[in-house]
Amino acid sequence: MKSILQQIVDKTKQQEKEEKEAINAEIANPQTTDNRRNFLKKAALGGVVLGGLMSLSIEDTIAQTTVGVQRSSNPSDLKITDMRVAVIRNVGRTPIIRIDTNQGIYGLGEVRDGADERYALFLKSRILGKNPCNVEMLFKTIRQFGYHGRQGGGVCAVEMALWDLCGKAYGVPAWQLLGGRYRDKIRLYADTPGARNPEVFAETMKKRIDDQGFTWLKMDLGIHVVANIPDALVNSKFWDGATGQYNLRDYMGYGSTLHPFTQVQITDKGLDGLAEYVEQVRNAVGYEIPLSSDHFGHFDINNSIRFGRAMEKYRLAWVEDMVPWFYTDQWKTVTDSLETPTCTGEDIYALRGGFKPLLDARAVDIIHPDLGTSGGLLETKRIGDYAEECAVAMAMHMAGSPVCFMANVHCAAATQNFLSLEHHSVDSPWWEDLVKMTGSQQMIDKGFANVPLDSPGLGIELNEDVVKEHLMRGEGYFEPTPEWDQKRSHDRIWS
């Protein structure tokens, strides 16, 4: 083993000699720019290679070269040089972006699940050549190109990657850059799609507690559960049984129609069926565990209230997205009518403006931003801080890869009124393997995420082999994107 290492040392000594000669030649070249010359000088001083440790024993050489070496030089000299993307299969289509710099360090971000990577690539020409550590300034430059729902995904992906880069440049975790942390562990809620058989579903929920260690659960509790019960619903057949909530291909279909405009109603028989479903889950998991509910269907405010009141005795942690988030007055009516907490926000491109009307009117009990839409780490923390002033708690929606998940972990650590973060891919055995933690802790431990305490940025690196296994068909792995380098428009929105 030592003879092999000695050969490596000898070889790298020669490589280092050649590299130094090449660097000195480029520094001496009068055509070399001052910025490039300064960078080369710092690289020559700061570079650590095996061949440079000539006076050390092999044992000491190994020790020196396996410590955590900061790969950045001076953060004030950082410049963005590229943005590339790899699209994986995770809750549909999930693009991961990588922002590269002139100093070899890079940042990872993620365009929200189900969105288009072009939302982020469009922003490349706006940030090339800029210092990624000026996160807020760059965010203000690009925020006009985001919008609600998945259209906010590009801006948020860039913001995530910038904080990852900034943390790596300064050698600190992202939560530290947000002002510090309130907690070392992040409570997770396990999202569990509903099943038509309540007994089977109850057993799945019980497994979440007993085997996986979750202390907070969420379930889909929609009208799909009772759709096959005769006389459970009114006017559902016109909407193809009201089962196509996620079928968005037809603009005039059920999935694309706002809740007040369907006239789908729930009968008392339907409410009894839903109550029986929840009761079996409660009997399985008990009442100590918070149990949230989601994905009810597109029915109006009156049926929302009837549904909510029928669920009161089961003490749900919240009822989510009963009506579209922008109907502030309707949300206040629902909230004032129920004892069960109300919750919305996963589709709001906030910049605080989206959440502020709901919070100022005390129209919801819990806000529920998705960091991949709401504006990224800093803006989501600001949303949480404003909600705290309004005596409203914050849970966090997340259905992405570990990249977005860890961005959420840092934000949740830095936000005082945080409740719980969604883990959407509990049953995907390869999900955690998409990344490698760069610190000493594992990502998730029995229903809690560990806040990285000893690794910079988001605290992760991609596991290249696993990511490549789960790429969308026909997609490359961080291929060059020169077609997005050039800015062709005047972006200012005022005169």
C-alpha positions as CSV (number, residue, x, y, z in Angstrom):
1,M,0.0,0.0,0.0
2,K,2.8,2.4,1.0
3,S,4.7,1.7,-2.2
4,I,1.7,2.6,-4.2
5,L,1.2,5.8,-2.3
6,Q,4.9,6.7,-2.7
7,Q,4.5,6.3,-6.5
8,I,1.5,8.7,-6.3
9,V,3.5,11.2,-4.3
10,D,6.4,11.1,-6.7
11,K,4.1,11.5,-9.7
12,T,2.2,14.4,-8.1
13,K,5.6,16.1,-7.3
14,Q,6.3,16.2,-11.0
15,Q,2.8,17.3,-11.8
16,E,3.1,20.1,-9.2
17,K,6.4,21.3,-10.7
18,E,4.8,21.4,-14.2
19,E,1.8,23.2,-12.9
20,K,3.9,25.9,-11.1
21,E,5.9,26.5,-14.2
22,A,2.7,26.9,-16.2
23,I,1.2,29.3,-13.6
24,N,4.4,31.4,-13.5
25,A,4.5,31.6,-17.3
26,E,0.9,32.8,-17.4
27,I,1.6,35.4,-14.6
28,A,4.5,36.7,-16.6
29,N,2.6,36.9,-19.8
30,P,1.7,40.6,-20.5
31,Q,-1.6,39.6,-22.0
32,T,-2.8,38.1,-18.7
33,T,-5.5,40.3,-17.1
34,D,-4.9,41.7,-13.5
35,N,-7.9,39.7,-12.1
36,R,-6.6,36.5,-13.7
37,R,-3.0,37.2,-12.4
38,N,-4.3,37.8,-8.9
39,F,-6.3,34.6,-9.0
40,L,-3.2,32.6,-10.2
41,K,-1.0,34.1,-7.4
42,K,-3.6,33.1,-4.7
43,A,-4.0,29.6,-6.3
44,A,-0.2,29.1,-6.2
45,L,-0.1,30.1,-2.6
46,G,-3.2,28.3,-1.4
47,G,-3.1,25.1,-3.4
48,V,-2.5,21.9,-1.5
49,V,-1.4,18.8,-3.5
50,L,0.4,15.6,-2.5
51,G,3.6,16.7,-4.2
52,G,3.8,19.9,-2.2
53,L,4.3,18.0,1.0
54,M,7.8,16.8,0.2
55,S,9.2,17.0,3.7
56,L,6.4,15.0,5.3
57,S,6.2,11.2,5.8
58,I,3.6,9.3,3.9
59,E,1.5,9.0,7.1
60,D,1.6,12.8,7.6
61,T,0.9,13.4,4.0
62,I,-2.3,11.3,4.1
63,A,-3.4,13.1,7.3
64,Q,-2.8,16.5,5.8
65,T,-4.5,15.8,2.5
66,T,-7.6,14.3,4.1
67,V,-8.5,17.2,6.4
68,G,-11.3,19.5,5.3
69,V,-9.6,21.9,3.0
70,Q,-11.5,25.1,2.1
71,R,-11.5,25.2,-1.7
72,S,-12.3,28.9,-2.0
73,S,-9.9,31.8,-2.0
74,N,-11.1,35.3,-1.4
75,P,-15.0,35.5,-1.4
76,S,-14.8,39.1,-2.7
77,D,-13.2,37.8,-5.9
78,L,-15.8,35.1,-6.6
79,K,-17.6,35.3,-9.9
80,I,-20.4,33.2,-11.4
81,T,-19.1,31.5,-14.6
82,D,-21.9,29.0,-15.5
83,M,-25.2,27.4,-14.7
84,R,-26.1,23.9,-15.6
85,V,-28.9,21.5,-14.9
86,A,-29.7,17.8,-14.3
87,V,-33.3,16.7,-14.3
88,I,-34.3,13.8,-12.1
89,R,-37.4,11.7,-11.7
90,N,-38.7,12.7,-8.3
91,V,-42.4,13.4,-7.7
92,G,-42.6,13.9,-11.4
93,R,-39.9,16.2,-12.9
94,T,-37.4,17.8,-10.6
95,P,-34.5,19.9,-12.1
96,I,-31.4,20.4,-10.0
97,I,-29.2,23.4,-11.0
98,R,-25.5,23.9,-10.4
99,I,-24.0,27.4,-10.4
100,D,-20.2,27.4,-11.0
101,T,-17.6,30.0,-10.1
102,N,-14.1,31.1,-11.1
103,Q,-12.7,29.5,-7.9
104,G,-13.9,26.0,-8.4
105,I,-16.6,26.0,-5.8
106,Y,-20.2,25.7,-6.8
107,G,-23.7,25.9,-5.4
108,L,-26.7,23.6,-5.7
109,G,-30.3,24.6,-6.1
110,E,-33.5,23.0,-7.2
111,V,-36.4,24.1,-9.4
112,R,-39.6,23.0,-7.6
113,D,-41.1,19.6,-8.3
114,G,-43.1,19.5,-11.5
115,A,-41.6,22.8,-12.9
116,D,-39.5,23.5,-15.9
117,E,-35.7,24.0,-15.7
118,R,-36.0,26.8,-18.1
119,Y,-37.5,29.0,-15.4
120,A,-33.9,28.9,-13.9
121,L,-31.9,28.8,-17.1
122,F,-33.6,32.0,-18.3
123,L,-31.9,33.7,-15.3
124,K,-28.4,32.6,-16.2
125,S,-27.6,35.7,-18.3
126,R,-28.7,37.9,-15.4
127,I,-26.2,36.6,-13.0
128,L,-23.1,35.6,-15.1
129,G,-20.0,37.5,-13.9
130,K,-21.6,38.5,-10.6
131,N,-20.4,37.7,-7.1
132,P,-22.7,35.0,-5.7
133,C,-22.1,36.2,-2.2
134,N,-24.3,39.3,-2.9
135,V,-27.3,37.1,-2.5
136,E,-30.0,39.7,-1.7
137,M,-28.9,42.0,-4.5
138,L,-29.0,39.2,-7.0
139,F,-32.3,38.0,-5.7
140,K,-33.8,41.5,-6.2
141,T,-32.3,41.5,-9.8
142,I,-34.2,38.3,-10.7
143,R,-37.3,38.2,-8.5
144,Q,-39.4,39.9,-11.2
145,F,-39.1,36.7,-13.2
146,G,-40.9,34.6,-10.7
147,Y,-44.6,34.0,-10.0
148,H,-47.0,31.9,-8.0
149,G,-47.0,28.1,-8.2
150,R,-44.2,26.4,-10.1
151,Q,-43.4,29.6,-11.9
152,G,-41.5,30.7,-8.8
153,G,-39.2,27.7,-9.1
154,G,-36.4,29.3,-11.1
155,V,-35.9,32.3,-8.9
156,C,-35.9,30.1,-5.8
157,A,-33.5,27.5,-7.3
158,V,-31.0,30.3,-8.0
159,E,-31.4,31.7,-4.5
160,M,-30.8,28.3,-2.9
161,A,-27.6,27.8,-5.0
162,L,-26.3,31.3,-4.0
163,W,-26.7,30.5,-0.3
164,D,-24.9,27.2,-0.8
165,L,-22.1,29.0,-2.6
166,C,-21.9,31.8,-0.1
167,G,-21.7,29.3,2.8
168,K,-18.9,27.4,1.1
169,A,-17.0,30.6,0.3
170,Y,-17.1,31.7,4.0
171,G,-16.9,28.2,5.5
172,V,-20.2,28.4,7.4
173,P,-23.6,26.7,7.2
174,A,-26.4,28.5,5.5
175,W,-28.4,28.8,8.7
176,Q,-25.6,30.9,10.1
177,L,-25.9,33.4,7.2
178,L,-29.6,33.7,8.0
179,G,-28.9,34.9,11.5
180,G,-28.3,31.7,13.5
181,R,-30.3,28.7,14.5
182,Y,-33.1,28.1,17.0
183,R,-32.8,24.3,16.9
184,D,-30.5,21.4,16.0
185,K,-33.2,19.1,14.8
186,I,-36.1,19.7,12.4
187,R,-39.4,18.0,13.1
188,L,-40.7,16.3,10.0
189,Y,-44.2,15.4,9.0
190,A,-44.7,12.3,6.8
191,D,-46.9,13.0,3.8
192,T,-48.9,9.8,3.0
193,P,-51.2,9.5,0.0
194,G,-54.6,8.2,0.8
195,A,-55.8,4.7,0.1
196,R,-59.4,3.7,-0.6
197,N,-59.3,0.9,2.1
198,P,-59.2,2.7,5.5
199,E,-57.8,-0.3,7.3
200,V,-54.8,-0.6,5.0
201,F,-54.2,3.1,5.2
202,A,-54.4,3.1,9.0
203,E,-51.7,0.4,9.1
204,T,-49.5,2.5,6.8
205,M,-49.9,5.4,9.1
206,K,-49.1,3.3,12.2
207,K,-45.9,2.1,10.4
208,R,-44.9,5.7,10.1
209,I,-44.8,6.0,13.9
210,D,-43.7,2.6,15.1
211,D,-41.0,1.8,12.4
212,Q,-40.0,5.2,10.9
213,G,-40.2,7.3,14.1
214,F,-42.4,10.2,12.8
215,T,-44.1,12.3,15.3
216,W,-46.3,14.2,12.9
217,L,-48.4,12.8,10.0
218,K,-50.4,14.1,7.1
219,M,-53.0,12.3,5.0
220,D,-54.9,13.0,1.8
221,L,-58.6,13.2,2.8
222,G,-60.3,14.1,-0.5
223,I,-63.7,13.3,-1.9
224,H,-61.9,10.6,-3.9
225,V,-62.2,8.5,-0.8
226,V,-66.0,8.4,-1.0
227,A,-66.4,8.9,-4.8
228,N,-67.7,5.3,-5.2
229,I,-70.2,5.4,-2.4
230,P,-73.7,6.0,-3.9
231,D,-75.2,9.4,-3.1
232,A,-72.0,10.6,-1.4
233,L,-71.5,13.5,-3.8
234,V,-73.6,16.0,-5.8
235,N,-72.6,17.0,-9.3
236,S,-69.5,14.9,-9.5
237,K,-70.3,12.9,-12.6
238,F,-70.2,16.1,-14.7
239,W,-66.6,16.5,-13.6
240,D,-65.7,12.9,-14.5
241,G,-66.3,11.8,-10.9
242,A,-64.3,14.7,-9.5
243,T,-61.2,12.5,-9.4
244,G,-59.0,14.4,-11.8
245,Q,-57.6,16.9,-9.3
246,Y,-54.1,16.6,-10.8
247,N,-55.2,16.3,-14.5
248,L,-54.3,19.8,-15.7
249,R,-54.1,19.1,-19.4
250,D,-57.6,20.4,-20.1
251,Y,-58.0,24.1,-19.2
252,M,-61.7,23.6,-18.5
253,G,-61.3,20.3,-16.7
254,Y,-61.8,19.7,-13.0
255,G,-58.2,20.0,-12.1
256,S,-58.0,23.5,-13.6
257,T,-61.3,24.9,-12.3
258,L,-61.4,27.1,-9.2
259,H,-63.2,25.6,-6.3
260,P,-66.2,27.9,-6.2
261,F,-67.1,27.1,-9.8
262,T,-67.7,23.4,-9.8
263,Q,-70.8,23.1,-7.5
264,V,-69.5,19.7,-6.4
265,Q,-71.1,19.1,-2.9
266,I,-70.7,16.6,-0.2
267,T,-73.8,14.9,1.2
268,D,-74.2,13.8,4.8
269,K,-73.6,10.3,3.6
270,G,-70.3,11.4,2.1
271,L,-69.3,13.2,5.3
272,D,-70.1,10.1,7.3
273,G,-67.8,8.1,5.0
274,L,-65.0,10.5,5.4
275,A,-65.5,10.6,9.2
276,E,-65.3,6.8,9.3
277,Y,-62.0,6.9,7.3
278,V,-60.4,9.4,9.7
279,E,-61.7,7.5,12.8
280,Q,-59.9,4.3,11.7
281,V,-56.7,6.3,11.2
282,R,-57.1,8.0,14.6
283,N,-57.7,4.6,16.3
284,A,-54.5,3.3,14.7
285,V,-52.2,6.2,15.5
286,G,-53.9,7.7,18.6
287,Y,-54.4,11.3,19.6
288,E,-50.9,12.2,20.7
289,I,-49.7,12.4,17.1
290,P,-50.6,15.6,15.2
291,L,-52.6,14.5,12.1
292,S,-52.9,17.0,9.2
293,S,-55.1,16.7,6.1
294,D,-54.9,17.8,2.5
295,H,-56.3,17.4,-1.1
296,F,-60.0,17.6,-0.4
297,G,-61.2,18.4,-3.9
298,H,-62.6,21.4,-5.7
299,F,-65.7,22.3,-3.7
300,D,-66.8,25.7,-2.4
301,I,-66.6,27.5,0.9
302,N,-69.9,26.2,2.2
303,N,-68.8,22.6,1.8
304,S,-65.4,23.4,3.2
305,I,-67.1,24.5,6.4
306,R,-69.4,21.5,6.5
307,F,-66.5,19.2,6.0
308,G,-64.4,21.0,8.6
309,R,-67.1,20.8,11.3
310,A,-67.6,17.1,10.6
311,M,-63.9,16.5,11.4
312,E,-63.8,18.6,14.6
313,K,-63.9,15.7,17.0
314,Y,-60.8,14.1,15.4
315,R,-58.7,17.2,16.3
316,L,-56.8,17.5,13.0
317,A,-53.6,19.5,13.2
318,W,-54.9,21.5,10.2
319,V,-57.1,21.5,7.1
320,E,-55.1,22.6,4.1
321,D,-56.0,24.5,0.9
322,M,-59.7,24.3,1.4
323,V,-60.1,27.2,-1.1
324,P,-57.6,28.9,-3.3
325,W,-55.0,30.9,-1.3
326,F,-55.9,34.3,-3.0
327,Y,-59.5,34.3,-1.6
328,T,-58.5,36.0,1.6
329,D,-62.1,36.8,2.6
330,Q,-63.2,33.3,2.1
331,W,-60.3,32.0,4.1
332,K,-61.2,34.2,6.9
333,T,-64.8,33.0,6.8
334,V,-63.7,29.4,6.9
335,T,-61.2,30.0,9.7
336,D,-63.7,31.9,11.8
337,S,-66.2,29.1,11.4
338,L,-63.9,26.2,12.5
339,E,-62.1,25.2,15.6
340,T,-59.7,23.1,13.5
341,P,-56.7,25.2,12.4
342,T,-56.6,26.3,8.8
343,C,-53.5,26.3,6.6
344,T,-52.5,27.4,3.1
345,G,-49.5,28.8,1.2
346,E,-47.6,26.2,-0.8
347,D,-48.4,28.0,-4.1
348,I,-47.7,31.6,-3.0
349,Y,-44.7,33.4,-4.6
350,A,-44.5,35.5,-1.5
351,L,-41.9,38.2,-1.4
352,R,-44.1,38.7,1.7
353,G,-46.8,40.3,-0.5
354,G,-48.6,37.0,-1.1
355,F,-48.8,36.1,2.6
356,K,-49.3,39.5,4.0
357,P,-53.0,39.9,3.1
358,L,-53.8,36.5,4.8
359,L,-51.7,37.4,7.8
360,D,-53.0,40.9,8.2
361,A,-56.6,39.7,8.1
362,R,-55.9,36.8,10.5
363,A,-57.4,34.7,7.7
364,V,-55.5,31.5,8.4
365,D,-54.1,29.9,11.6
366,I,-50.9,28.4,10.0
367,I,-49.0,29.5,6.9
368,H,-47.5,26.8,4.8
369,P,-44.9,28.1,2.3
370,D,-43.0,25.9,-0.2
371,L,-39.5,27.3,-0.2
372,G,-39.2,26.3,-3.9
373,T,-41.9,28.9,-4.7
374,S,-42.0,31.4,-1.8
375,G,-38.7,33.1,-2.6
376,G,-36.0,30.8,-1.2
377,L,-34.3,30.7,2.2
378,L,-34.1,34.3,3.2
379,E,-37.5,35.4,1.9
380,T,-39.2,32.3,3.6
381,K,-37.5,33.2,6.9
382,R,-38.8,36.7,6.5
383,I,-42.3,35.4,5.8
384,G,-42.1,33.3,9.0
385,D,-40.8,36.3,11.0
386,Y,-43.8,38.4,9.8
387,A,-46.2,35.6,10.6
388,E,-44.7,35.3,14.1
389,E,-45.5,39.0,14.7
390,C,-49.1,38.1,13.7
391,A,-49.2,35.2,16.2
392,V,-49.3,32.7,13.3
393,A,-47.1,29.6,13.1
394,M,-45.3,28.3,10.0
395,A,-45.2,24.8,8.7
396,M,-43.2,24.1,5.4
397,H,-44.3,22.2,2.3
398,M,-41.6,20.3,0.4
399,A,-41.9,17.6,-2.3
400,G,-38.5,17.9,-3.9
401,S,-35.1,16.2,-3.8
402,P,-32.6,16.3,-0.9
403,V,-31.2,19.5,-2.3
404,C,-34.4,21.5,-1.7
405,F,-35.0,19.5,1.5
406,M,-31.7,20.6,3.0
407,A,-32.4,24.2,2.0
408,N,-35.7,23.9,4.0
409,V,-33.8,22.4,7.0
410,H,-31.5,25.5,7.2
411,C,-34.5,27.9,6.9
412,A,-36.5,26.0,9.5
413,A,-33.5,26.0,11.9
414,A,-33.3,29.8,11.6
415,T,-37.1,30.5,12.0
416,Q,-38.5,30.6,15.5
417,N,-42.2,30.0,14.8
418,F,-41.5,26.8,12.8
419,L,-43.7,23.8,13.4
420,S,-42.9,20.9,11.0
421,L,-41.4,20.2,7.5
422,E,-42.9,17.9,5.0
423,H,-41.0,14.7,3.9
424,H,-42.7,13.6,0.7
425,S,-40.5,10.8,-0.3
426,V,-40.5,8.6,2.8
427,D,-41.1,5.4,0.8
428,S,-38.3,6.0,-1.9
429,P,-35.4,3.9,-0.8
430,W,-32.9,5.8,-3.0
431,W,-34.0,9.3,-2.2
432,E,-31.5,10.1,0.6
433,D,-28.7,8.5,-1.5
434,L,-29.0,11.2,-4.1
435,V,-26.7,13.3,-2.0
436,K,-23.8,12.8,0.4
437,M,-23.8,14.8,3.7
438,T,-20.5,16.7,4.0
439,G,-20.7,16.9,7.8
440,S,-20.6,14.3,10.5
441,Q,-24.3,13.8,10.8
442,Q,-26.8,11.8,8.8
443,M,-29.6,13.6,7.0
444,I,-32.6,12.1,8.8
445,D,-32.9,10.2,12.1
446,K,-36.2,8.8,13.3
447,G,-38.6,11.5,12.0
448,F,-36.2,14.4,12.5
449,A,-33.7,16.0,10.1
450,N,-30.4,16.9,11.6
451,V,-29.3,20.5,11.1
452,P,-25.7,20.6,9.6
453,L,-23.5,22.0,12.3
454,D,-20.0,21.3,10.9
455,S,-20.4,21.7,7.1
456,P,-20.6,24.8,5.0
457,G,-23.5,25.9,2.7
458,L,-26.3,23.4,2.5
459,G,-24.1,20.7,3.8
460,I,-24.4,18.3,0.9
461,E,-22.7,17.2,-2.3
462,L,-24.4,15.2,-5.1
463,N,-23.9,11.5,-5.3
464,E,-23.1,11.5,-9.0
465,D,-23.7,7.8,-9.6
466,V,-27.2,7.7,-7.9
467,V,-28.3,11.0,-9.6
468,K,-27.4,9.6,-13.0
469,E,-29.4,6.4,-12.3
470,H,-32.5,8.6,-11.7
471,L,-32.2,11.2,-14.5
472,M,-35.3,11.8,-16.6
473,R,-35.1,9.8,-19.8
474,G,-33.2,11.6,-22.4
475,E,-31.7,14.2,-20.0
476,G,-28.0,14.8,-19.6
477,Y,-25.9,15.3,-16.5
478,F,-25.0,19.0,-16.1
479,E,-24.4,19.5,-19.8
480,P,-23.1,23.0,-21.0
481,T,-25.8,25.6,-21.5
482,P,-24.2,28.3,-23.6
483,E,-27.5,29.1,-25.4
484,W,-28.6,30.8,-22.1
485,D,-25.5,33.1,-21.7
486,Q,-26.7,36.1,-23.6
487,K,-29.1,38.7,-22.2
488,R,-31.4,40.1,-24.9
489,S,-33.9,42.3,-23.0
490,H,-34.2,45.5,-21.0
491,D,-35.5,44.2,-17.7
492,R,-36.4,47.4,-15.7
493,I,-40.1,47.5,-14.9
494,W,-40.4,51.2,-14.2
495,S,-39.7,54.5,-16.1
